């Protein structure tokens, strides 16, 4: 169990320590940002720029925002010069999401309608191509494009463009429906195809699997134009994922995947990308859209189980990155606390923030941080998903007296 007395005692010292970490993160980004060759939001320069804009707002200075503008200028120049990788995680769709987000959050003055509409045809073609291949993957496939187009639909000031994005999203919904398979007559599932091995299974995770489908359906269901077409799919996806919940397990409550023969595989470490934390979060959001009190209670029970996984042998957490490390876990629990006001989630947020602080131990890291690769290697990175930019954004969210919404790019909010 979590020692809440110790957590509360440490709270008073967090601010000063974390502000020192932000200074070091900023310095490391300025020194190493050229190592980031991609354009995307989760892995790319546009995601690195997000840290600079939010840090500028936190400090109430212009210098960091100016550096953020410089980073985005490099991204735009790269696209003009032929950079063509389209995905949300690494590519143009992610960069477009950042530009739209910054304008909508009033962190930068830019006319995104004129700029981003030039990319619509290319990104729409990429989305359709991936859906025809069955690649619905959030990070590297069609869900990422759909999230981008949904943000454009929300933010555009042009009625003509709004109509265009509505058509794109309806097409995505139609493809998603066609790809779905019925399970036990009522549940819905989608085959995931591994990009390298081409192995097929039913992935349950948020980053690459059916919980990512739940996440985008939750967002689409909030619009009257899309709700009638997505509500039943959302219910079917939720039912399928819930059916694999393991009762009274001291470790992960969900397998990572379900094989085509029905066998389950993989116990997950605690993190955003796979396992009960990301799944529980999306089930909670689904319960709100579906107005399902039983599902809400179930999702909170799942998240409470995740909150009890604090020892290394239960969490399997090795680093502090957003994807599956201390700060990413803290960010999710912080959102859950804001949603539920359950004190346990506030306290566990503090625990994982402290755990993130404790992991800044690498003398050759960036601001003391490295990420752990499964090939037994420690690597220093600057990206949002796996590097110090994302850690810095979590720290800002924790310290700031204003609401941040950058984690929409991860479907955390």
C-alpha positions as CSV (number, residue, x, y, z in Angstrom):
1,X,0.0,0.0,0.0
2,X,1.0,3.6,-0.7
3,X,2.5,5.5,2.3
4,X,0.4,8.6,2.0
5,X,2.0,10.3,5.0
6,X,5.4,10.3,3.3
7,X,3.7,11.5,0.0
8,X,2.2,14.5,1.7
9,X,5.4,15.3,3.5
10,X,7.3,15.4,0.1
11,X,4.8,17.7,-1.5
12,X,6.3,20.9,-0.1
13,X,9.7,20.1,-1.7
14,X,8.4,19.1,-5.1
15,X,8.1,22.6,-6.6
16,X,11.6,23.8,-6.1
17,X,13.1,20.5,-7.3
18,X,10.9,20.2,-10.3
19,X,11.5,23.8,-11.4
20,X,15.2,23.0,-11.3
21,X,14.5,20.0,-13.5
22,X,12.6,22.2,-16.0
23,X,15.6,24.5,-16.3
24,X,17.8,21.5,-17.0
25,X,15.3,20.0,-19.5
26,X,15.1,23.3,-21.4
27,X,18.9,23.5,-21.6
28,X,19.2,19.9,-22.8
29,X,16.5,20.4,-25.5
30,X,18.3,23.5,-26.8
31,X,21.5,21.5,-26.9
32,X,20.2,18.3,-28.5
33,X,17.0,19.2,-30.4
34,X,18.8,18.7,-33.8
35,X,18.9,15.0,-33.0
36,X,15.2,14.8,-33.5
37,X,14.7,14.3,-37.3
38,X,11.0,13.7,-37.4
39,X,8.2,16.2,-37.6
40,X,5.4,14.6,-35.5
41,X,3.9,15.4,-32.1
42,X,4.8,12.3,-30.1
43,X,8.1,11.7,-31.8
44,X,9.3,14.9,-33.6
45,X,10.2,18.5,-33.4
46,X,6.6,19.7,-33.2
47,X,6.1,17.8,-30.0
48,X,9.4,19.3,-28.6
49,X,8.0,22.8,-29.5
50,X,4.9,22.1,-27.3
51,X,7.2,22.0,-24.2
52,X,8.6,25.4,-25.2
53,X,5.2,27.1,-25.6
54,X,3.9,25.7,-22.3
55,X,7.1,26.5,-20.5
56,X,6.9,30.0,-21.8
57,X,3.4,30.4,-20.4
58,X,4.5,28.9,-17.1
59,X,7.4,31.4,-16.8
60,X,5.4,34.3,-18.3
61,X,8.3,35.1,-20.7
62,X,8.6,35.2,-24.5
63,X,11.9,33.6,-25.1
64,X,10.8,29.9,-24.9
65,X,7.8,30.6,-27.2
66,X,10.2,32.2,-29.7
67,X,12.3,29.1,-29.6
68,X,9.1,27.1,-30.1
69,X,8.3,29.1,-33.2
70,X,11.8,28.5,-34.5
71,X,11.3,24.8,-34.1
72,X,8.0,24.8,-35.9
73,X,9.5,26.9,-38.7
74,X,12.0,24.2,-39.2
75,X,9.2,21.6,-39.4
76,X,7.2,23.7,-42.0
77,X,10.4,24.3,-44.1
78,X,11.1,20.6,-44.0
79,X,7.6,19.8,-45.3
80,X,8.0,22.4,-48.0
81,X,11.3,20.8,-49.0
82,X,9.7,17.4,-49.4
83,X,9.4,15.8,-45.9
84,X,6.6,13.4,-46.6
85,X,6.1,11.1,-43.6
86,X,2.4,11.5,-42.8
87,X,1.6,9.8,-39.5
88,X,0.3,11.4,-36.3
89,X,3.1,10.1,-34.1
90,X,6.1,10.9,-36.3
91,X,4.9,13.0,-39.1
92,X,2.8,15.7,-40.8
93,X,-0.5,14.9,-39.1
94,X,1.1,15.3,-35.7
95,X,2.8,18.5,-36.7
96,X,-0.6,19.8,-37.9
97,X,-2.2,18.8,-34.7
98,X,0.4,20.9,-32.8
99,X,-0.2,24.0,-34.9
100,X,-4.0,23.7,-34.5
101,X,-3.6,23.1,-30.7
102,X,-1.4,26.1,-30.2
103,X,-3.8,28.4,-32.0
104,X,-6.8,27.0,-30.2
105,X,-5.1,27.2,-26.8
106,X,-4.0,30.8,-27.7
107,X,-0.4,30.0,-27.3
108,X,0.6,31.2,-30.8
109,X,-1.1,33.4,-33.4
110,X,-1.4,31.6,-36.6
111,X,-4.0,31.1,-39.3
112,X,-4.1,27.3,-39.4
113,X,-7.0,27.1,-41.9
114,X,-4.9,28.5,-44.7
115,X,-1.8,26.6,-43.8
116,X,-3.2,23.2,-42.9
117,X,-5.9,22.9,-45.5
118,X,-3.1,22.5,-48.1
119,X,-2.3,19.2,-46.5
120,X,-5.8,17.8,-46.4
121,X,-5.7,15.8,-49.6
122,X,-2.4,14.1,-48.8
123,X,-3.4,13.2,-45.2
124,X,-6.9,12.0,-46.3
125,X,-5.3,9.7,-48.9
126,X,-2.9,8.3,-46.2
127,X,-5.9,7.7,-43.9
128,X,-7.9,5.9,-46.5
129,X,-4.9,3.8,-47.6
130,X,-4.2,2.7,-44.1
131,X,-7.9,1.8,-43.5
132,X,-7.9,-0.3,-46.6
133,X,-4.9,-2.2,-45.3
134,X,-6.6,-2.7,-41.9
135,X,-4.1,-0.4,-40.2
136,X,-6.2,1.5,-37.6
137,X,-3.2,2.0,-35.3
138,X,-3.4,5.3,-33.3
139,X,0.3,6.1,-33.4
140,X,1.1,5.0,-37.0
141,X,-2.3,4.5,-38.7
142,X,-5.8,5.7,-39.4
143,X,-6.9,6.6,-35.8
144,X,-4.1,9.2,-35.7
145,X,-5.3,10.9,-38.9
146,X,-8.9,10.7,-37.5
147,X,-7.8,12.5,-34.3
148,X,-6.1,15.1,-36.4
149,X,-9.1,15.7,-38.6
150,X,-11.4,15.7,-35.6
151,X,-9.3,18.5,-34.1
152,X,-9.5,20.4,-37.4
153,X,-13.3,19.9,-37.4
154,X,-13.4,21.4,-33.9
155,X,-11.0,24.3,-34.6
156,X,-11.7,25.4,-38.1
157,X,-13.4,28.8,-38.6
158,X,-14.4,27.9,-42.2
159,X,-17.8,26.3,-42.9
160,X,-16.4,24.8,-46.1
161,X,-13.6,23.2,-44.3
162,X,-15.8,22.0,-41.5
163,X,-18.0,20.2,-44.1
164,X,-14.8,18.6,-45.6
165,X,-13.6,17.3,-42.3
166,X,-17.0,16.0,-41.5
167,X,-16.9,14.0,-44.7
168,X,-13.5,12.6,-43.9
169,X,-14.6,11.5,-40.4
170,X,-17.7,9.9,-41.7
171,X,-15.6,7.9,-44.1
172,X,-13.3,6.9,-41.3
173,X,-16.3,5.7,-39.2
174,X,-17.6,3.7,-42.2
175,X,-14.2,2.0,-42.7
176,X,-13.9,1.3,-38.9
177,X,-17.4,-0.3,-39.0
178,X,-16.4,-2.5,-42.0
179,X,-13.3,-3.7,-40.3
180,X,-15.0,-4.7,-37.1
181,X,-15.8,-8.3,-36.3
182,X,-18.6,-9.5,-34.1
183,X,-17.6,-11.5,-31.0
184,X,-20.2,-13.6,-29.2
185,X,-22.9,-11.7,-31.1
186,X,-22.7,-8.5,-29.2
187,X,-19.0,-7.5,-28.8
188,X,-16.9,-5.9,-31.5
189,X,-13.2,-6.5,-32.1
190,X,-10.6,-5.4,-34.7
191,X,-7.6,-7.3,-36.0
192,X,-4.3,-5.6,-35.4
193,X,-1.4,-6.3,-37.9
194,X,2.1,-5.8,-36.6
195,X,3.9,-3.5,-39.1
196,X,7.2,-5.6,-39.2
197,X,6.3,-9.2,-38.5
198,X,2.8,-8.9,-40.0
199,X,1.5,-11.0,-37.1
200,X,-2.2,-10.7,-36.6
201,X,-4.0,-10.5,-33.2
202,X,-6.5,-8.5,-31.3
203,X,-4.4,-5.9,-29.5
204,X,-6.2,-4.4,-26.4
205,X,-3.8,-1.5,-25.7
206,X,-4.3,2.2,-26.1
207,X,-1.3,3.0,-28.3
208,X,-1.9,0.4,-31.0
209,X,-5.1,-1.5,-30.2
210,X,-8.8,-1.5,-29.4
211,X,-8.5,0.8,-26.4
212,X,-7.3,3.4,-29.0
213,X,-10.5,2.7,-31.0
214,X,-12.5,3.3,-27.8
215,X,-10.7,6.5,-27.3
216,X,-11.5,7.9,-30.8
217,X,-15.1,6.7,-30.6
218,X,-15.5,8.5,-27.3
219,X,-14.4,11.7,-28.9
220,X,-16.6,11.2,-31.9
221,X,-19.6,10.3,-29.8
222,X,-19.6,13.8,-28.3
223,X,-20.7,15.3,-31.6
224,X,-24.3,15.0,-32.7
225,X,-23.2,14.5,-36.3
226,X,-21.2,11.3,-35.4
227,X,-22.9,9.9,-32.3
228,X,-25.6,7.8,-34.1
229,X,-23.0,6.0,-36.1
230,X,-20.5,5.4,-33.4
231,X,-22.5,4.7,-30.2
232,X,-23.1,1.0,-30.9
233,X,-19.5,0.5,-32.0
234,X,-18.3,2.1,-28.8
235,X,-20.5,-0.3,-26.7
236,X,-19.3,-3.3,-28.7
237,X,-15.6,-2.4,-28.2
238,X,-16.1,-1.7,-24.5
239,X,-17.8,-5.1,-24.1
240,X,-15.0,-6.9,-25.8
241,X,-12.2,-5.4,-23.8
242,X,-14.0,-5.8,-20.5
243,X,-14.6,-9.5,-21.3
244,X,-10.8,-10.1,-20.8
245,X,-10.5,-8.6,-17.4
246,X,-8.9,-11.0,-15.0
247,X,-10.3,-11.0,-11.5
248,X,-8.2,-10.8,-8.3
249,X,-4.9,-10.6,-10.2
250,X,-2.0,-9.0,-8.3
251,X,-0.4,-8.1,-11.6
252,X,-1.9,-6.7,-14.8
253,X,-5.7,-7.1,-15.0
254,X,-5.6,-7.4,-18.8
255,X,-3.5,-9.3,-21.4
256,X,-1.7,-7.2,-24.0
257,X,-3.3,-9.1,-26.8
258,X,-5.7,-11.9,-27.8
259,X,-4.4,-14.4,-30.3
260,X,-6.6,-15.4,-33.3
261,X,-7.1,-18.8,-31.6
262,X,-8.5,-17.1,-28.5
263,X,-5.5,-17.5,-26.3
264,X,-4.3,-14.5,-24.4
265,X,-0.7,-13.2,-24.3
266,X,1.4,-10.8,-22.4
267,X,1.1,-9.3,-19.0
268,X,1.7,-5.5,-19.1
269,X,3.9,-3.2,-17.2
270,X,2.1,-0.1,-15.8
271,X,2.0,2.6,-18.4
272,X,0.0,4.6,-21.0
273,X,0.7,2.5,-24.0
274,X,-0.5,-1.0,-22.8
275,X,-2.3,-2.5,-19.9
276,X,-4.9,-1.6,-17.4
277,X,-4.0,2.1,-16.9
278,X,-4.7,3.2,-20.4
279,X,-7.6,0.8,-20.7
280,X,-9.1,1.9,-17.4
281,X,-8.8,5.6,-18.5
282,X,-10.6,5.0,-21.8
283,X,-13.3,2.9,-20.1
284,X,-13.9,5.7,-17.7
285,X,-14.4,8.2,-20.5
286,X,-16.6,5.7,-22.3
287,X,-18.8,5.4,-19.2
288,X,-19.4,9.2,-19.3
289,X,-20.5,9.2,-22.9
290,X,-22.6,6.0,-22.4
291,X,-24.0,7.3,-19.1
292,X,-23.2,3.8,-17.7
293,X,-22.8,3.9,-14.0
294,X,-21.8,0.2,-13.8
295,X,-19.0,0.8,-16.3
296,X,-17.9,3.9,-14.4
297,X,-17.6,1.8,-11.2
298,X,-15.7,-0.9,-13.1
299,X,-13.3,1.6,-14.6
300,X,-12.5,3.2,-11.3
301,X,-12.0,-0.3,-9.8
302,X,-9.5,-1.0,-12.6
303,X,-7.7,2.3,-12.0
304,X,-7.5,1.7,-8.2
305,X,-5.9,-1.7,-8.9
306,X,-3.4,0.1,-11.1
307,X,-2.8,2.6,-8.3
308,X,-1.8,-0.2,-6.0
309,X,1.0,-1.3,-8.3
310,X,3.8,0.8,-6.8
311,X,6.6,-1.7,-6.2
312,X,9.0,-2.4,-9.0
313,X,8.1,-6.0,-9.2
314,X,4.4,-5.1,-9.8
315,X,4.8,-2.0,-12.0
316,X,7.8,-3.1,-14.0
317,X,8.6,0.7,-14.4
318,X,12.2,1.3,-15.3
319,X,12.3,4.9,-16.5
320,X,10.4,8.2,-16.3
321,X,9.1,8.7,-19.8
322,X,5.5,9.4,-20.8
323,X,4.9,6.3,-22.8
324,X,5.4,3.8,-20.0
325,X,7.4,5.6,-17.2
326,X,6.8,7.5,-14.0
327,X,5.8,10.8,-15.4
328,X,3.3,9.3,-17.9
329,X,1.7,7.3,-15.1
330,X,1.5,10.5,-13.0
331,X,-0.2,12.4,-15.8
332,X,-2.9,9.8,-16.2
333,X,-3.6,9.6,-12.4
334,X,-3.6,13.4,-12.3
335,X,-6.4,13.5,-14.9
336,X,-8.3,10.7,-13.1
337,X,-8.1,12.7,-9.9
338,X,-9.4,15.8,-11.6
339,X,-12.3,13.8,-13.0
340,X,-13.2,11.8,-9.9
341,X,-11.9,13.8,-7.0
342,X,-11.0,10.5,-5.3
343,X,-8.1,11.3,-2.9
344,X,-6.3,8.0,-3.7
345,X,-5.6,9.2,-7.2
346,X,-4.2,12.6,-6.0
347,X,-1.9,10.7,-3.6
348,X,-0.7,8.2,-6.3
349,X,0.0,11.2,-8.6
350,X,2.4,12.5,-6.0
351,X,4.0,9.1,-5.6
352,X,4.8,8.8,-9.3
353,X,6.0,12.5,-9.5
354,X,8.5,11.6,-6.8
355,X,9.4,8.5,-8.6
356,X,10.1,10.5,-11.7
357,X,12.3,12.8,-9.7
358,X,14.2,9.8,-8.3
359,X,15.0,8.6,-11.8
360,X,17.0,11.6,-12.8
361,X,20.2,9.7,-12.0
362,X,22.1,9.4,-15.3
363,X,25.2,11.6,-15.4
364,X,25.3,11.2,-19.2
365,X,21.5,11.6,-19.7
366,X,19.5,14.7,-20.7
367,X,18.7,16.6,-17.5
368,X,19.6,13.3,-15.7
369,X,17.1,11.3,-17.6
370,X,17.3,8.3,-20.0
371,X,14.8,5.9,-21.3
372,X,15.1,2.1,-21.1
373,X,15.0,0.1,-24.3
374,X,14.0,-3.5,-24.1
375,X,17.3,-4.5,-25.8
376,X,19.0,-3.7,-22.4
377,X,20.1,-0.2,-23.3
378,X,19.7,3.2,-21.8
379,X,19.2,6.0,-24.3
380,X,18.8,9.8,-23.9
381,X,16.0,11.4,-26.0
382,X,14.2,14.7,-26.4
383,X,10.8,13.6,-27.8
384,X,7.5,14.0,-26.1
385,X,6.6,10.3,-26.0
386,X,10.0,8.8,-25.0
387,X,12.1,11.8,-23.9
388,X,12.5,14.9,-21.8
389,X,10.0,17.1,-23.7
390,X,7.1,14.9,-22.5
391,X,8.5,14.7,-19.0
392,X,8.8,18.5,-18.9
393,X,5.2,18.9,-20.0
394,X,4.0,16.6,-17.2
395,X,6.0,18.7,-14.7
396,X,4.4,21.9,-16.0
397,X,1.0,20.4,-15.8
398,X,1.7,19.4,-12.2
399,X,3.1,22.8,-11.2
400,X,1.0,25.2,-13.2
401,X,-1.9,27.3,-11.8
402,X,-3.5,27.1,-15.3
403,X,-5.1,24.2,-17.1
404,X,-3.1,22.5,-19.7
405,X,-4.5,20.4,-22.5
406,X,-1.4,19.2,-24.4
407,X,-2.2,15.6,-23.3
408,X,-5.1,15.5,-25.8
409,X,-2.5,14.3,-28.2
410,X,-2.3,11.1,-26.2
411,X,-6.1,10.9,-25.6
412,X,-5.4,11.3,-21.9
413,X,-7.8,14.2,-21.8
